[in-house]
Amino acid sequence: FWLTVFCFLLGVASYFVPWATVILWGARLIVWITLGPWMKIVGICFGREQRNDGGCCSCTSNSDHHITKEGKECTQERRWKKVSKLLKCSQIEREKCTKLYDTKSLLFGKYRVKVPRRIIDRHVDTPLTLSFAAKFEKKIETSRAVQSFVKEQSTNI
């Protein structure tokens, strides 16, 4: 009995709660807590260390120039290692692009299209001040044979 009374009173009380506002602000609060500005600090403390070379394939360091013959050989070895790394990274990127292209083709088939990334309009369509819109009614002209066939079918039903 008391359980039924409690559930009934809870139902009556929850009828007057503005649930749309409660859900909206609850979702906003959860998103703000989980994705707030302090996530930058969390990324710095617990995230991976950022590379100074700008990612996988950048080679911008020119500070390893030496005057001695041994130093030049060392510099050439470093450059060769960087070039090897660059070639490997470019090969991996090409393979990833090919994989992505093939996967999209497999998933979407003939409906896969390439959408242009920039506006390619040849001219701007600006309507004139005197232009207006009107409903277009297409009148279907049917032959007498078709009309008689339709009448026969409607009378047979």
C-alpha positions in Angstrom: 0.0 0.0 0.0 2.7 2.5 1.0 4.7 1.7 -2.1 1.7 2.4 -4.3 1.0 5.7 -2.5 4.7 6.7 -2.8 4.7 5.9 -6.6 1.5 7.8 -7.1 2.8 10.9 -5.3 6.0 10.7 -7.2 4.1 10.6 -10.4 2.0 13.6 -9.5 5.0 15.6 -8.4 7.0 14.7 -11.6 4.1 15.9 -13.7 4.8 19.5 -12.8 8.6 19.3 -13.5 9.6 21.0 -16.8 11.5 18.0 -18.2 12.6 19.6 -21.4 14.5 22.3 -19.5 15.9 19.8 -17.0 17.2 17.5 -19.8 18.5 20.4 -21.8 20.5 21.9 -18.9 21.5 18.5 -17.6 23.0 17.6 -21.0 24.7 21.0 -21.2 26.2 20.5 -17.8 27.5 17.1 -18.6 29.1 18.2 -21.8 30.7 21.2 -20.2 32.1 19.1 -17.3 33.5 16.4 -19.7 34.7 18.7 -22.5 35.5 21.9 -20.6 38.5 24.2 -21.0 40.5 22.2 -18.4 40.8 19.3 -21.0 43.8 21.2 -22.3 45.5 20.8 -18.9 44.5 17.1 -18.9 45.9 16.6 -22.3 49.2 18.2 -21.3 49.5 16.2 -18.1 48.2 12.8 -19.2 48.5 13.0 -23.0 51.3 11.8 -25.3 54.2 14.1 -25.7 54.0 16.3 -28.8 56.7 15.9 -31.3 58.9 18.8 -32.3 59.4 17.6 -35.8 55.8 18.5 -36.8 54.5 14.9 -37.2 55.6 12.0 -39.2 57.2 13.4 -42.2 58.5 16.9 -41.7 62.2 17.7 -42.0 62.9 21.3 -41.2 66.0 21.1 -39.0 69.1 22.7 -40.6 71.1 23.0 -37.5 73.3 19.9 -38.1 75.9 21.5 -40.4 79.6 20.9 -39.5 82.8 22.1 -41.1 84.9 19.0 -40.6 84.8 16.0 -43.0 83.6 13.7 -40.2 80.9 16.1 -39.4 79.7 16.3 -43.0 79.5 12.5 -43.1 77.5 12.6 -40.0 75.2 15.2 -41.5 74.8 13.1 -44.6 73.9 10.1 -42.5 71.3 12.1 -40.6 69.9 13.5 -43.9 69.7 10.0 -45.3 67.8 8.8 -42.3 65.4 11.7 -42.6 64.9 11.1 -46.3 64.3 7.4 -45.6 61.8 8.3 -43.0 60.1 10.7 -45.3 59.8 8.1 -48.1 58.4 5.6 -45.7 55.8 8.1 -44.4 54.7 9.1 -47.9 54.3 5.4 -48.8 52.2 4.8 -45.8 50.0 7.9 -46.6 49.5 6.7 -50.2 48.5 3.3 -48.9 46.0 4.9 -46.5 44.5 7.0 -49.2 44.2 4.0 -51.5 42.6 2.0 -48.7 40.1 4.8 -47.9 39.2 5.1 -51.6 38.6 1.4 -52.0 36.6 1.2 -48.8 34.3 4.0 -49.9 33.9 2.4 -53.3 33.0 -0.9 -51.6 30.5 0.7 -49.2 28.8 3.2 -51.5 29.4 1.8 -55.0 28.1 3.9 -57.8 26.7 6.5 -55.3 30.2 7.6 -54.3 30.8 11.1 -55.6 33.5 13.6 -55.1 32.1 16.9 -53.9 34.0 20.0 -55.0 35.5 21.9 -52.1 35.2 25.3 -53.6 32.4 27.2 -55.3 32.5 26.6 -59.0 29.6 28.7 -60.2 30.3 30.4 -63.4 27.8 33.2 -62.8 25.9 34.5 -59.8 22.1 33.9 -59.9 20.6 37.1 -58.5 16.9 37.4 -59.1 15.5 40.5 -60.7 13.3 42.9 -58.7 10.4 42.3 -61.1 10.6 38.5 -60.9 8.0 36.5 -59.0 7.0 32.8 -58.3 3.8 31.2 -59.5 2.4 27.7 -59.2 3.0 25.6 -62.3 0.1 23.4 -63.2 0.9 20.8 -65.8 -2.1 19.7 -67.7 -2.0 16.1 -68.9 -3.5 15.7 -72.3 -4.7 12.1 -72.8 -6.1 10.5 -75.8 -9.7 9.5 -76.0 -8.7 5.8 -76.1 -7.0 6.2 -72.7 -9.9 8.1 -71.2 -12.4 5.4 -72.4 -10.2 2.7 -70.9 -10.0 4.5 -67.6 -13.8 4.9 -67.6 -14.3 1.2 -68.3 -11.9 0.2 -65.5 -13.6 2.4 -63.0 -17.1 1.1 -63.9 -15.9 -2.5 -63.6 -14.8 -2.0 -60.1 
